[in-house]
Amino acid sequence: MFEQDGVLYRQINEQGRSDYEQMMQSGLYARLTRNGFLVQHEEVAKEKLGLDTDQTYRILQPARINFISYPYEWSFSQLKDAALLTLDIQLTALEHGMTLKDASAYNIQFEHGLPIMIDTLSFESYQEGQAWVAYRQFCQHFLAPLALMAKKDVRLGRLLTNYIDGIPLDLACILLPCSTRFSPGLALHLHIHARTQRAYSETLPDKSRGKSRARAVSRTGLAGIVQGLRRTVNKLNCRFRASEWGDYYDSTNYSRAAFETKRSLVRQYLETVKPSRVCDLGANTGEFSRVASEMGSYTVSFDIDPVAVDMNYRQVRTKKEHNLLPLLQDLTNPAPGLGWESRERCSLIQRGPVDCVMALALVHHLAISNNVPLDKLASFFDKLCTYLIIEFVPKQDSQVQRLLASRDDIFDAYDQAHFEAAFSRFFSIRRSEVIRDSYRVLYLMKKIEG
């Protein structure tokens, strides 16, 4: 992959010629793109880009994804849908005489509300008797975290942040309940798989460790294994525990009049800004994210709570919403740069800035629950956006009083005057309105350039 004049390209060298040609000529590419399983691309003349190396076979210009996300930012249902898509792609590839040579979760993105594969070069020619070389990777990237989230605790999905190549199977088996050993699919693809890995690692010569010693399997047999994996994944369901945020809009102290006033003001501010891209931070189930997305803005809807994010995503899927992407994000510990030189996976800030950030009913949680000073908050938002729609919730508000009920009030600088002073260092205040039937104030701010 490389970028030139703001456009992403994919270079295919001569080494990849035969696999690429088979994918295109067998009808696999046409079928996958027609079904929305694989990102589309155009072929670009290498001379147009000033490339004339003998090893360059083709240059592809893939359709650009609106926002790159990572598996550790997905809800349970998102990871499950991505897993099922990967298996469906493998089954489709087998029908066209090809196979996936890797099954990384990072090859999947979410666009138009659905998962889509972005790695056009993940396919190779299938040879009769060949095992699925990506089987272990699929189990580590998808099956292990899904099983842990479904059978133990949904928060264990965050382990993917530490294990960039998927959760080790032996670790997953240690953490899973003993009852999973009696589940046929999980017993085979996790527990027995992990024991087999360990046995091979202990008995093979050092130079052979990590290589597959799978027996030959027919194409029909391989398809059966993949279909069995699909059934195993499809049976996994997450029983979400009660969450502080899952029913936030039912338990909030907004009156109906206050809620509608806030919605109207958010719409007015967005109409003034007309952003093409919006990030809603602390979005809960996406109530106000949808105000932006329904107005035509591509909206990334972040929240810390896995229950709220999953509810948000399932609504996106059910209503076929194309402009909304729900993601998990802890703003006090946001997604970092990961991988080699911390650059393989971009941090939250590296994936910005966007035209507009919404931070509604968020500041008091960060400032009081997490002790983040107002000036630090303002500096953080300055790195993320041009326009900022932000709500200030003062101490008189019952939600703030609830936060202060279990701790000493050491927040002498938490008031509207200090809030405006801190944010005025980075933003000019364009509008501010008191939300009806509340003490809360909604602001529209614009970043001060230079």
C-alpha positions in Angstrom: 0.0 0.0 0.0 1.2 3.5 -0.7 -0.3 7.0 -0.9 0.3 9.5 -3.7 -1.4 13.0 -3.9 -3.9 11.9 -1.2 -4.9 8.7 -3.1 -4.4 5.2 -1.8 -2.9 2.5 -4.1 -2.1 -1.1 -3.9 0.9 -2.5 -5.8 0.9 -6.0 -7.1 4.4 -7.4 -7.9 5.1 -10.2 -10.5 5.1 -12.7 -7.6 1.4 -12.1 -7.1 0.4 -12.1 -10.8 -1.0 -15.6 -11.1 -3.2 -15.4 -8.0 -4.5 -12.0 -9.0 -5.3 -13.2 -12.5 -7.1 -16.3 -11.2 -9.2 -14.2 -8.9 -10.2 -11.8 -11.7 -10.7 -14.5 -14.4 -12.5 -17.1 -12.2 -15.3 -14.7 -11.4 -14.4 -14.6 -7.7 -13.8 -10.9 -7.7 -17.0 -10.1 -9.5 -19.1 -12.3 -7.2 -17.5 -11.0 -4.0 -17.9 -7.3 -5.0 -21.4 -7.9 -6.3 -22.4 -9.4 -2.9 -20.7 -6.5 -1.0 -18.1 -8.8 0.5 -15.0 -7.2 -1.0 -14.0 -3.6 -1.6 -14.0 -2.7 -5.3 -10.9 -1.4 -7.1 -9.8 0.1 -10.4 -6.6 -0.8 -12.2 -4.3 2.2 -12.8 -1.4 2.4 -15.3 1.9 2.3 -13.4 3.3 4.8 -15.9 0.7 7.3 -14.7 2.2 7.2 -11.2 5.8 7.3 -12.4 6.4 3.6 -11.6 8.3 1.6 -14.1 10.0 -1.2 -12.1 10.1 -4.6 -13.8 8.7 -6.2 -10.7 5.5 -4.1 -10.7 2.7 -6.1 -12.4 -0.4 -4.0 -11.5 -1.4 -0.9 -9.6 -4.8 -1.0 -7.9 -6.8 2.0 -6.6 -9.3 0.5 -4.1 -12.4 2.3 -3.0 -11.6 4.4 0.1 -13.1 3.5 3.4 -14.7 6.4 5.3 -13.1 5.5 8.7 -10.6 2.8 9.6 -11.5 0.9 12.7 -9.9 -2.0 14.5 -11.2 -5.2 16.1 -10.5 -4.0 19.7 -12.9 -1.1 18.9 -15.8 -3.4 17.7 -18.7 -4.6 19.7 -19.5 -8.3 20.1 -22.0 -8.2 17.2 -19.5 -6.4 14.9 -16.8 -9.0 15.6 -19.3 -11.8 15.0 -20.5 -10.3 11.7 -16.9 -9.8 10.6 -16.1 -13.5 11.5 -19.1 -14.8 9.5 -18.2 -12.6 6.5 -14.6 -14.1 6.6 -16.0 -17.6 6.6 -18.5 -16.8 3.8 -15.6 -15.4 1.7 -13.6 -18.6 2.3 -16.5 -20.8 1.2 -17.0 -18.6 -1.9 -13.3 -18.7 -2.7 -13.3 -22.5 -2.6 -16.1 -22.6 -5.2 -13.8 -20.6 -7.5 -10.7 -22.8 -6.9 -9.1 -20.3 -4.5 -8.6 -20.0 -0.7 -7.9 -17.3 1.8 -4.2 -17.4 2.8 -4.8 -15.3 5.8 -7.9 -14.6 8.0 -6.8 -11.5 9.9 -9.6 -9.5 11.5 -7.7 -6.4 10.3 -8.7 -7.3 6.8 -12.3 -6.4 7.6 -13.7 -2.9 7.9 -17.2 -1.5 8.3 -18.7 0.5 5.5 -22.4 1.4 4.9 -23.2 -0.3 8.1 -21.8 -3.7 7.1 -18.5 -5.5 7.3 -16.4 -5.6 4.1 -13.1 -7.2 3.3 -10.4 -4.7 2.1 -7.4 -7.1 1.3 -7.8 -7.9 -2.4 -4.5 -9.9 -2.3 -5.5 -12.3 0.4 -6.4 -15.0 -2.1 -4.3 -17.8 -3.5 -4.9 -20.8 -5.8 -6.4 -23.8 -3.9 -4.6 -27.1 -4.4 -6.5 -30.3 -3.8 -5.7 -31.8 -0.4 -4.5 -28.4 1.0 -5.5 -27.5 4.5 -6.7 -24.0 5.3 -3.5 -22.2 6.2 -5.5 -19.4 7.8 -7.3 -21.7 10.2 -5.3 -20.9 13.3 -5.3 -17.2 12.5 -9.1 -17.2 12.2 -9.5 -19.0 15.6 -7.1 -16.5 17.3 -8.6 -13.3 15.7 -12.2 -14.3 15.8 -13.3 -17.5 17.5 -11.2 -17.1 20.7 -12.3 -13.5 21.5 -15.9 -14.2 20.6 -16.0 -17.2 22.9 -14.5 -15.2 25.7 -16.9 -12.4 25.3 -19.9 -14.7 25.0 -19.0 -17.3 27.7 -17.1 -15.2 30.2 -17.3 -11.4 30.0 -17.8 -9.1 27.0 -15.0 -6.8 28.2 -12.4 -9.5 27.4 -12.6 -8.3 23.8 -10.2 -5.6 24.9 -7.5 -8.3 25.0 -7.2 -7.8 21.3 -5.4 -4.5 22.1 -2.6 -6.5 23.7 -2.5 -9.4 21.2 -2.3 -7.8 17.8 -2.2 -11.2 16.1 -5.2 -12.6 18.0 -5.7 -14.1 21.4 -3.4 -17.1 21.9 -5.5 -20.3 22.0 -3.9 -21.6 25.2 -4.7 -18.4 27.0 -8.3 -18.4 25.8 -8.7 -22.0 27.0 -7.4 -21.1 30.4 -9.9 -18.2 30.7 -12.9 -20.0 29.3 -15.3 -21.8 31.6 -14.8 -25.6 31.8 -18.3 -26.1 30.3 -17.0 -25.0 26.9 -15.0 -28.3 26.7 -18.3 -30.0 26.2 -19.5 -27.7 23.4 -18.6 -29.6 20.2 -17.5 -26.6 18.2 -15.5 -24.9 20.9 -14.0 -28.1 22.1 -12.7 -28.9 18.6 -11.7 -25.5 17.3 -10.3 -24.1 20.6 -9.5 -26.7 23.3 -8.3 -29.6 21.0 -6.8 -27.1 18.6 -4.8 -25.5 21.5 -3.6 -28.9 22.7 -2.5 -29.9 19.2 -0.6 -26.6 18.8 1.2 -27.3 22.1 2.0 -30.9 21.2 3.5 -29.9 17.9 5.5 -27.0 19.5 7.0 -29.4 22.0 7.8 -32.2 19.5 8.8 -30.5 16.3 12.4 -29.4 15.6 12.9 -25.7 16.3 13.0 -24.7 12.7 9.6 -26.4 12.1 7.8 -24.9 15.0 4.7 -22.9 14.1 4.3 -24.7 10.7 1.2 -26.7 10.0 1.4 -30.5 9.9 -2.3 -30.9 9.0 -3.4 -34.0 7.1 -4.5 -33.7 3.5 -8.2 -32.8 3.2 -10.4 -32.7 0.2 -12.1 -29.6 -1.0 -15.5 -31.0 0.2 -13.9 -31.8 3.6 -12.4 -28.4 3.9 -15.7 -26.7 3.0 -17.3 -28.9 5.8 -14.7 -27.7 8.3 -15.4 -24.0 7.4 -19.2 -24.6 7.6 -18.7 -26.2 11.0 -16.7 -23.1 12.1 -19.6 -21.0 10.8 -22.1 -22.9 12.9 -20.0 -22.6 16.0 -19.6 -18.8 15.5 -23.3 -18.3 14.7 -24.3 -20.1 18.0 -22.3 -17.7 20.1 -24.4 -15.0 21.7 -23.5 -12.5 24.3 -25.6 -12.2 27.4 -25.0 -8.6 28.4 -25.0 -7.7 32.0 -26.9 -4.6 33.2 -25.0 -1.5 32.1 -24.8 2.0 33.4 -25.3 3.3 29.9 -27.4 0.7 28.2 -30.6 2.5 29.3 -29.1 5.9 29.7 -31.8 7.8 27.8 -34.5 6.2 30.0 -32.8 7.1 33.3 -31.4 10.5 32.5 -32.7 13.7 34.2 -33.7 15.3 30.9 -37.4 16.2 30.7 -39.0 15.6 27.3 -38.9 19.3 26.6 -35.2 19.5 27.5 -34.4 16.5 25.4 -36.2 17.9 22.3 -34.6 21.3 22.8 -31.2 19.7 22.9 -32.0 17.7 19.8 -33.2 20.9 18.0 -30.1 22.9 19.0 -27.8 20.1 17.8 -29.5 20.1 14.5 -29.3 23.9 14.2 -25.5 23.8 15.0 -24.9 21.1 12.4 -26.9 23.0 9.8 -24.6 25.9 10.5 -21.4 23.8 10.2 -22.5 21.4 7.4 -19.8 18.9 8.3 -19.0 16.0 6.0 -17.5 13.9 8.9 -18.6 13.9 12.5 -17.3 12.1 15.6 -19.7 11.8 18.5 -17.8 11.1 21.6 -19.7 9.5 24.5 -22.5 8.7 22.1 -24.2 6.0 24.2 -26.6 4.2 21.8 -26.3 6.9 19.1 -29.4 9.0 19.7 -27.7 12.3 18.7 -25.3 10.6 16.3 -28.3 9.8 14.2 -29.2 13.5 14.0 -25.9 14.1 12.3 -26.0 10.9 10.1 -29.5 11.5 9.0 -28.5 15.0 7.8 -25.9 13.4 5.5 -22.7 13.6 7.7 -20.7 10.4 8.0 -20.7 9.9 11.7 -18.5 7.7 13.9 -20.4 7.0 17.2 -17.9 6.3 20.0 -18.8 5.1 23.5 -17.0 3.3 26.4 -19.8 0.9 27.1 -19.9 -2.4 25.1 -23.6 -2.8 25.8 -24.5 0.6 24.4 -22.2 0.2 21.4 -23.7 -3.2 20.6 -27.2 -1.8 20.8 -26.2 1.0 18.5 -24.6 -1.3 15.9 -27.6 -3.7 15.9 -29.9 -0.7 15.2 -27.6 0.3 12.3 -27.8 -3.2 10.9 -31.6 -3.5 11.4 -32.4 -0.1 9.9 -29.7 -0.4 7.2 -28.1 2.9 8.2 -25.2 3.7 5.8 -23.7 6.8 7.5 -23.2 5.6 11.0 -20.3 3.6 12.5 -20.6 2.7 16.3 -17.2 1.9 18.0 -15.9 1.3 21.5 -13.6 4.0 22.8 -12.3 4.9 26.3 -11.4 8.5 26.1 -9.3 8.3 29.2 -7.3 5.5 27.6 -8.0 6.0 23.8 -6.8 3.5 21.2 -3.0 3.9 20.8 -0.8 3.5 17.9 0.1 -0.2 17.8 2.4 -2.6 16.0 5.8 -2.0 14.7 7.1 1.4 15.6 3.5 2.0 16.9 2.5 2.7 13.3 0.7 -0.4 12.0 -2.5 0.6 13.7 -3.2 4.3 14.1 -4.2 6.0 17.3 -7.5 7.8 17.6 -5.8 11.2 17.1 -3.8 9.9 14.1 -7.1 9.1 12.4 -8.4 12.6 12.7 -9.1 15.4 12.5 -12.7 15.5 11.5 -14.9 18.5 10.6 -17.0 18.3 13.8 -16.9 16.6 17.1 -19.9 16.3 19.4 -19.3 15.9 23.1 -22.7 15.8 24.7 -23.2 15.1 28.4 -19.5 14.1 28.5 -17.4 16.8 30.1 -18.6 16.2 33.6 -17.7 12.5 33.5 -14.2 13.2 32.3 -13.5 16.2 34.6 -15.1 14.8 37.8 -15.1 11.0 37.5 -11.7 10.8 35.8 -10.0 14.0 37.2 -9.1 15.4 33.8 -8.6 19.2 34.0 -10.7 21.4 31.7 -7.6 22.8 30.0 -6.4 19.3 29.1 -9.9 18.5 27.7 -9.8 21.6 25.6 -6.3 20.7 24.3 -7.5 17.2 23.4 -10.5 18.4 21.4 -8.3 20.9 19.6 -6.4 17.9 18.1 -9.6 16.2 16.9 -11.7 18.8 15.0 -12.4 22.1 13.4 -15.9 22.6 14.9 -17.0 21.4 18.4 -20.5 21.0 19.7 -20.1 20.5 23.4 -22.4 20.5 26.4 -21.4 21.8 29.8 -23.2 20.3 32.8 -22.8 22.4 35.9 -22.7 21.2 39.5 -26.3 22.1 40.1 -27.3 19.3 37.8 -28.5 16.1 39.5 -26.2 13.9 37.4 -23.1 15.9 38.6 -24.5 15.7 42.2 -24.7 12.0 41.8 -21.0 11.8 40.7 -20.0 14.0 43.7 -22.1 11.9 46.2 -19.3 9.3 46.6 -16.3 11.7 46.8 -15.1 15.0 48.1 -15.8 18.0 45.9 -12.3 19.1 45.1 -13.3 20.6 41.8 -13.2 24.3 42.6 -12.4 25.2 39.0 -15.4 23.2 37.6 -17.8 25.9 36.6 -19.0 27.6 33.5 -16.6 30.5 33.7 -13.5 28.2 34.0 -14.9 26.0 31.3 -15.3 28.9 28.8 -11.9 30.2 29.7 -10.2 26.9 29.2 -11.8 26.2 25.8 -11.4 29.8 24.6 -7.6 29.2 24.4 -8.3 26.8 21.5 -11.8 27.7 20.2 -13.9 30.7 19.5 -17.4 30.4 21.0 -19.9 30.9 18.1 -23.1 30.1 20.0 -24.2 29.1 23.4 -27.7 28.2 24.6 -29.2 27.1 27.9 -31.1 23.8 27.3 -34.7 24.3 28.4 -35.7 22.9 31.8 -32.1 22.3 32.8 -28.9 24.1 34.0 -27.0 22.7 31.0 -25.5 24.8 28.3 -24.8 23.7 24.7 -22.0 25.4 22.8 -20.9 25.6 19.2 -17.2 26.4 18.9 -14.7 26.8 16.1 -11.0 26.0 16.3 -8.7 29.0 16.4 -6.3 28.5 13.5 -2.7 29.3 13.9 
